[in-house]
Amino acid sequence: MVNYLSYDRLTPSYKTFLMNMKTIVIPKIVEEALSHKEWSHAMDEEIDALEKNCTLDFVPLPSGKKVVGNKWVYTPKFKADGTSERYKTRLVAKGYSQSYGIDYFETFAPVAKLNTIRILIALAVNLG
């Protein structure tokens, strides 16, 4: 491989980025993440943010219902120069295990387009 690959033509910032990617361990399982203080701290921050935003609530499971699984997604973030910025984690639900009409009855995810927001701001400015 050394005969075909070389770091000579890469920019210094991209070399730094690649070297940092080699040093950061991205966990595959929760137990592995908990053994690294950076990932453990990022997981604590994510749980705190979910509780602060009232998007996480522990409730008893209704009878006859199954628990929707979840998993942690681990992503290292880098600055523009390639150095490590922070460790980011997300707790995501395995929604694909749900069935429409059994586990949920409707979905609602409002998304505002940037053009719509611009129009609303322009109307507010023009109409007072």
N, C-alpha and C positions, 0 to 999 in steps of 0.2 A: 504494500500500500504506500509506503514511503516514497517509492519511485513514481507514483502517480499523483499523490496529494502533497500540497505545500501550502504553508501559511504565509509565504513570502509576499504574495500579491494582495493580501487582505489589509484593510485599513487598521490602524492601531486600535480604534474603538471596537471594531468587529472582532479582532483577535482577543481583546479583553472580554467581550461578551461570550465568545466560545470557550475561553478558559474558565469563566465563571459557571457556565453551563455544566462543565465537567465536574466542578467541585460541589455543586448543589445537588443533594439527594432528594428526588421527588418520591414521596412515599406511595406505596401501593395499597397499604392497609392502615387502619387507624392505629394499631399498636405500634407500627413503625413510626408514624407521625408523632405519637406521644413520647417516643424516645428522643426526639429532637426538640430542644427548647423553643426554637424559632417557629416550627410548625405548631407546637402545642400552644404557644402564645397566640398565634394567628387563629387557631380554632377557638380559643377563649374569646378573642375579640369578635369573631363571627357570631358566637352564641349571645354575647352581650348586645351586639347590634340587632339581632333578631328579636331579643326580648325588649329592647328599647323602642323598636318600631312596632311592637305589638304584633309581630308576624309569627311568633312562636308561642305556643301555649300548650301546656301539658294537661290533658283531660283524660278521664276514664274512657276506655274503649267500649262503645255500645255493643250489646250482645248481638251475636250473629255477624259481626263485621270483622274484616281482616285489617291488620296494620299495613299501611303503605310504607314500604321500605325507604331507606334513604342512604345516601353515601356522601362521603367527603371528596371534594375535588380540590387538588392542590396545584397552585400555579405560582412559580417565582416571578417577580416583576423586576425589570431592569431599567436603569436610567439610560438616557440617550448615549452616554459614553460607554455603555456596556457593563458598568458596575452594578452590583446587586442593590436594589432599592428596598424591597420588602417581600415578605412571604404572604401570599393571599390564599385564603381557603373559602370555600362555599359549601354549605350543606344543602344538597339537592334531593328532592323527593323523587322516587322512582314511579312517576305518574303513569308510566306505561302499564303498570299492574292494575290500574283501575278500570272499571267498566262503566260506560255511560248508562244511566238509568238505575244503576245499582249503587255505585259509590258516589256518584255526583249526578246532578240533573241539568246543570247549565254551566257555562263558562263565560266569564266577562273579563276582558283584558283591554282597558282603554289605552289607546296609543295616539298621542297627538303628533301630527306631522309639523315640521318646522314652518312650512308655508302657512298652515292654519294659525299658528301662534303669531307669526308676523302680521297676518291680516287682523287678528284680534287686537294686537298692540296698535296697529295703524288706525283702526276704528276708534279705539280708546283715545288716542291722541287727537284725532280729527273731530270727534264728537264730544270730547271733554269728558 
